[in-house]
Amino acid sequence: MIIEEQFPPGTPVCVTQTFEMRDKIVRAKVVGGVQAWEALPTGSWHAHGKNDKLWLKRLKLRKADGEITLLIIDDTTEIAKLEKA
């Protein structure tokens, strides 16, 4: 199943992303409601993807305080469905 079908707009989720730094691994969590899924180019001219750009999957979330955040979803991203409040 495609990930977008598992988490349609309106679904409350917790997204955990892992970042490897020089001497440690950092895990960041963002909680919010799915607003939209988008595939947008990076702007990198050397990526050699569609139209010579690398297209990345992005998830737009609305946090509880109303803030909108746009996350790049990669193979290390974990998304968990939450119960509705």
mmCIF file of the C-alpha atoms, coordinates in Angstrom:
data_MODEL
# 
_entry.id   MODEL 
# 
loop_
_atom_site.group_PDB 
_atom_site.id 
_atom_site.type_symbol 
_atom_site.label_atom_id 
_atom_site.label_alt_id 
_atom_site.label_comp_id 
_atom_site.label_asym_id 
_atom_site.label_entity_id 
_atom_site.label_seq_id 
_atom_site.pdbx_PDB_ins_code 
_atom_site.Cartn_x 
_atom_site.Cartn_y 
_atom_site.Cartn_z 
_atom_site.occupancy 
_atom_site.B_iso_or_equiv 
_atom_site.pdbx_formal_charge 
_atom_site.auth_seq_id 
_atom_site.auth_comp_id 
_atom_site.auth_asym_id 
_atom_site.auth_atom_id 
_atom_site.pdbx_PDB_model_num 
ATOM 1  C CA . MET A 1 1  ? 0.000  0.000  0.000   1.00 0.00 ? 1  MET A CA 1 
ATOM 2  C CA . ILE A 1 2  ? 1.241  3.486  -0.825  1.00 0.00 ? 2  ILE A CA 1 
ATOM 3  C CA . ILE A 1 3  ? 2.076  5.520  2.278   1.00 0.00 ? 3  ILE A CA 1 
ATOM 4  C CA . GLU A 1 4  ? -0.234 8.373  1.241   1.00 0.00 ? 4  GLU A CA 1 
ATOM 5  C CA . GLU A 1 5  ? -3.177 5.939  1.296   1.00 0.00 ? 5  GLU A CA 1 
ATOM 6  C CA . GLN A 1 6  ? -2.323 4.851  4.857   1.00 0.00 ? 6  GLN A CA 1 
ATOM 7  C CA . PHE A 1 7  ? -2.301 8.451  6.114   1.00 0.00 ? 7  PHE A CA 1 
ATOM 8  C CA . PRO A 1 8  ? -4.897 10.503 4.192   1.00 0.00 ? 8  PRO A CA 1 
ATOM 9  C CA . PRO A 1 9  ? -5.583 14.194 4.969   1.00 0.00 ? 9  PRO A CA 1 
ATOM 10 C CA . GLY A 1 10 ? -7.089 14.653 8.413   1.00 0.00 ? 10 GLY A CA 1 
ATOM 11 C CA . THR A 1 11 ? -5.240 11.704 9.965   1.00 0.00 ? 11 THR A CA 1 
ATOM 12 C CA . PRO A 1 12 ? -3.493 12.548 13.257  1.00 0.00 ? 12 PRO A CA 1 
ATOM 13 C CA . VAL A 1 13 ? 0.092  11.249 13.178  1.00 0.00 ? 13 VAL A CA 1 
ATOM 14 C CA . CYS A 1 14 ? 3.410  11.249 15.010  1.00 0.00 ? 14 CYS A CA 1 
ATOM 15 C CA . VAL A 1 15 ? 6.359  11.529 12.617  1.00 0.00 ? 15 VAL A CA 1 
ATOM 16 C CA . THR A 1 16 ? 9.795  10.499 13.874  1.00 0.00 ? 16 THR A CA 1 
ATOM 17 C CA . GLN A 1 17 ? 12.863 11.407 11.846  1.00 0.00 ? 17 GLN A CA 1 
ATOM 18 C CA . THR A 1 18 ? 16.412 10.248 12.535  1.00 0.00 ? 18 THR A CA 1 
ATOM 19 C CA . PHE A 1 19 ? 19.437 12.424 11.815  1.00 0.00 ? 19 PHE A CA 1 
ATOM 20 C CA . GLU A 1 20 ? 23.016 11.172 11.993  1.00 0.00 ? 20 GLU A CA 1 
ATOM 21 C CA . MET A 1 21 ? 25.387 13.800 13.260  1.00 0.00 ? 21 MET A CA 1 
ATOM 22 C CA . ARG A 1 22 ? 29.148 13.663 13.630  1.00 0.00 ? 22 ARG A CA 1 
ATOM 23 C CA . ASP A 1 23 ? 29.196 11.843 16.965  1.00 0.00 ? 23 ASP A CA 1 
ATOM 24 C CA . LYS A 1 24 ? 25.550 11.096 17.736  1.00 0.00 ? 24 LYS A CA 1 
ATOM 25 C CA . ILE A 1 25 ? 22.154 10.181 16.392  1.00 0.00 ? 25 ILE A CA 1 
ATOM 26 C CA . VAL A 1 26 ? 19.268 12.607 16.946  1.00 0.00 ? 26 VAL A CA 1 
ATOM 27 C CA . ARG A 1 27 ? 15.599 11.621 16.750  1.00 0.00 ? 27 ARG A CA 1 
ATOM 28 C CA . ALA A 1 28 ? 13.026 14.374 16.257  1.00 0.00 ? 28 ALA A CA 1 
ATOM 29 C CA . LYS A 1 29 ? 9.268  13.888 16.679  1.00 0.00 ? 29 LYS A CA 1 
ATOM 30 C CA . VAL A 1 30 ? 6.506  16.034 15.211  1.00 0.00 ? 30 VAL A CA 1 
ATOM 31 C CA . VAL A 1 31 ? 2.827  15.492 16.036  1.00 0.00 ? 31 VAL A CA 1 
ATOM 32 C CA . GLY A 1 32 ? 0.030  16.887 13.896  1.00 0.00 ? 32 GLY A CA 1 
ATOM 33 C CA . GLY A 1 33 ? -2.733 16.259 11.423  1.00 0.00 ? 33 GLY A CA 1 
ATOM 34 C CA . VAL A 1 34 ? -1.960 15.374 7.818   1.00 0.00 ? 34 VAL A CA 1 
ATOM 35 C CA . GLN A 1 35 ? -2.800 18.289 5.529   1.00 0.00 ? 35 GLN A CA 1 
ATOM 36 C CA . ALA A 1 36 ? -1.355 17.060 2.226   1.00 0.00 ? 36 ALA A CA 1 
ATOM 37 C CA . TRP A 1 37 ? 1.255  14.926 0.509   1.00 0.00 ? 37 TRP A CA 1 
ATOM 38 C CA . GLU A 1 38 ? 3.425  16.600 -2.136  1.00 0.00 ? 38 GLU A CA 1 
ATOM 39 C CA . ALA A 1 39 ? 6.279  15.639 -4.432  1.00 0.00 ? 39 ALA A CA 1 
ATOM 40 C CA . LEU A 1 40 ? 8.413  18.697 -5.110  1.00 0.00 ? 40 LEU A CA 1 
ATOM 41 C CA . PRO A 1 41 ? 11.797 19.131 -6.793  1.00 0.00 ? 41 PRO A CA 1 
ATOM 42 C CA . THR A 1 42 ? 14.861 19.919 -4.715  1.00 0.00 ? 42 THR A CA 1 
ATOM 43 C CA . GLY A 1 43 ? 16.133 22.554 -7.086  1.00 0.00 ? 43 GLY A CA 1 
ATOM 44 C CA . SER A 1 44 ? 19.357 20.601 -7.462  1.00 0.00 ? 44 SER A CA 1 
ATOM 45 C CA . TRP A 1 45 ? 20.552 20.756 -11.063 1.00 0.00 ? 45 TRP A CA 1 
ATOM 46 C CA . HIS A 1 46 ? 22.854 17.733 -10.732 1.00 0.00 ? 46 HIS A CA 1 
ATOM 47 C CA . ALA A 1 47 ? 20.317 15.229 -9.352  1.00 0.00 ? 47 ALA A CA 1 
ATOM 48 C CA . HIS A 1 48 ? 19.396 13.770 -12.773 1.00 0.00 ? 48 HIS A CA 1 
ATOM 49 C CA . GLY A 1 49 ? 15.775 13.035 -11.965 1.00 0.00 ? 49 GLY A CA 1 
ATOM 50 C CA . LYS A 1 50 ? 12.596 14.237 -13.674 1.00 0.00 ? 50 LYS A CA 1 
ATOM 51 C CA . ASN A 1 51 ? 13.430 17.462 -15.527 1.00 0.00 ? 51 ASN A CA 1 
ATOM 52 C CA . ASP A 1 52 ? 16.994 17.109 -14.180 1.00 0.00 ? 52 ASP A CA 1 
ATOM 53 C CA . LYS A 1 53 ? 15.770 17.605 -10.612 1.00 0.00 ? 53 LYS A CA 1 
ATOM 54 C CA . LEU A 1 54 ? 15.476 15.227 -7.680  1.00 0.00 ? 54 LEU A CA 1 
ATOM 55 C CA . TRP A 1 55 ? 11.856 14.953 -6.519  1.00 0.00 ? 55 TRP A CA 1 
ATOM 56 C CA . LEU A 1 56 ? 11.292 14.383 -2.800  1.00 0.00 ? 56 LEU A CA 1 
ATOM 57 C CA . LYS A 1 57 ? 8.142  13.292 -1.026  1.00 0.00 ? 57 LYS A CA 1 
ATOM 58 C CA . ARG A 1 58 ? 6.941  15.893 1.472   1.00 0.00 ? 58 ARG A CA 1 
ATOM 59 C CA . LEU A 1 59 ? 4.293  15.712 4.178   1.00 0.00 ? 59 LEU A CA 1 
ATOM 60 C CA . LYS A 1 60 ? 2.474  18.873 5.236   1.00 0.00 ? 60 LYS A CA 1 
ATOM 61 C CA . LEU A 1 61 ? 1.254  18.738 8.862   1.00 0.00 ? 61 LEU A CA 1 
ATOM 62 C CA . ARG A 1 62 ? -0.820 21.079 10.989  1.00 0.00 ? 62 ARG A CA 1 
ATOM 63 C CA . LYS A 1 63 ? 0.313  21.023 14.616  1.00 0.00 ? 63 LYS A CA 1 
ATOM 64 C CA . ALA A 1 64 ? -2.096 21.484 17.537  1.00 0.00 ? 64 ALA A CA 1 
ATOM 65 C CA . ASP A 1 65 ? -1.082 25.159 17.860  1.00 0.00 ? 65 ASP A CA 1 
ATOM 66 C CA . GLY A 1 66 ? -1.989 25.773 14.186  1.00 0.00 ? 66 GLY A CA 1 
ATOM 67 C CA . GLU A 1 67 ? 1.586  25.870 12.886  1.00 0.00 ? 67 GLU A CA 1 
ATOM 68 C CA . ILE A 1 68 ? 2.043  24.279 9.446   1.00 0.00 ? 68 ILE A CA 1 
ATOM 69 C CA . THR A 1 69 ? 5.230  22.280 8.934   1.00 0.00 ? 69 THR A CA 1 
ATOM 70 C CA . LEU A 1 70 ? 6.580  20.594 5.806   1.00 0.00 ? 70 LEU A CA 1 
ATOM 71 C CA . LEU A 1 71 ? 8.629  17.432 6.359   1.00 0.00 ? 71 LEU A CA 1 
ATOM 72 C CA . ILE A 1 72 ? 10.739 15.552 3.821   1.00 0.00 ? 72 ILE A CA 1 
ATOM 73 C CA . ILE A 1 73 ? 9.885  11.865 4.066   1.00 0.00 ? 73 ILE A CA 1 
ATOM 74 C CA . ASP A 1 74 ? 12.717 9.390  3.481   1.00 0.00 ? 74 ASP A CA 1 
ATOM 75 C CA . ASP A 1 75 ? 13.432 5.718  4.167   1.00 0.00 ? 75 ASP A CA 1 
ATOM 76 C CA . THR A 1 76 ? 14.322 6.375  7.806   1.00 0.00 ? 76 THR A CA 1 
ATOM 77 C CA . THR A 1 77 ? 11.134 8.307  8.595   1.00 0.00 ? 77 THR A CA 1 
ATOM 78 C CA . GLU A 1 78 ? 8.660  6.565  10.884  1.00 0.00 ? 78 GLU A CA 1 
ATOM 79 C CA . ILE A 1 79 ? 4.975  7.576  10.792  1.00 0.00 ? 79 ILE A CA 1 
ATOM 80 C CA . ALA A 1 80 ? 2.511  6.345  13.410  1.00 0.00 ? 80 ALA A CA 1 
ATOM 81 C CA . LYS A 1 81 ? -1.239 6.917  13.291  1.00 0.00 ? 81 LYS A CA 1 
ATOM 82 C CA . LEU A 1 82 ? -2.637 8.451  16.483  1.00 0.00 ? 82 LEU A CA 1 
ATOM 83 C CA . GLU A 1 83 ? -6.109 8.201  17.968  1.00 0.00 ? 83 GLU A CA 1 
ATOM 84 C CA . LYS A 1 84 ? -8.306 11.229 17.289  1.00 0.00 ? 84 LYS A CA 1 
ATOM 85 C CA . ALA A 1 85 ? -8.471 13.628 20.235  1.00 0.00 ? 85 ALA A CA 1 
# 
